[in-house]
């Protein structure tokens, strides 16, 4: 700037206005100052244009063409501090200007290629210098570190997602707790999913969306992240019905009739009076929702009020063994499709076995979630009034408590038989036979 003014003083020119495009690229994007300069020159406001160098004035042939049109109409003189003068009204002047623009463009592209190569090399060495800070991480120069408060939110969200809580519910609860994204915004299903699927949370470097391998501190272990990816990218989720849960035991209660293979019972309404019930989709057996809920809540509250309730927490769990067993079951489930394709198993047998394996995998995943996370039971055990505490908890938390504790089986009854509590069988998961529950 000072050199430009010095050149004007030396030539006896007075400076009318200074045009700036600070923080604006000369090769892409809008340049308000440049556009305003062209308009003013075309309006005849000035007859001399001073710049440090032409590559500070234009780097694209398109911009040069615009300037040539104005210069030819208005006979503009261009003076530069380091490159001399330029007369755009002559063929030789226009030729020199176009060559300088081509050279400037070439240098910009070469610089860009070098920058991309350098960034890729750093990424391969685990040094990704992001422009937008990812949730859970920050950096000091090239040293990446974990933001522990945000990392705990990621771990909590991972546990909830693996325990079948919807991403919409996870996002809603984070917003209710006042947690914001790294940009200070609200959470949505999309942003929660992006964070949980990002390889960076498992300690992997990411460059332009590509997993570059190990490179940085990890918030989630590999096994947890792999299970998350498998769950959240399962194509069946796209066609699944809404996961917004409104009824305590819908999908949790199991049909105990022979031949139904413990089919989950879902909420619906029955008869002309639209009585709320849980119904089996196989045998169409149904029981009143409010009666079943009342029995289950009372029994669960009694169990959690017992003196030995604290024993329900697992203190020594072989998480690695559980994970290995779950992976083994997943492999067996995947092999069923190949056996069906080769004609070794009929479709009905494949479907039944896949469903059984899916249930066993879900049970193992719940055990892992309870062993590696804060159990939902921790919010209840020790409360002065367990029944009251249960009634105060969110519906999803109560459902998770029930799934951790027991299987709820609805036993068959004859047509027209009134409901009795004995028709609801509670099969405890962590209680040995003869303990009284």
Order of alpha helices (4+ residues) and beta strands (2+ residues): alpha-alpha-beta-alpha-beta-beta-alpha-beta-beta-alpha-alpha-alpha-beta-beta-alpha-beta-beta-beta-beta-alpha-alpha-alpha-alpha-alpha-beta-beta
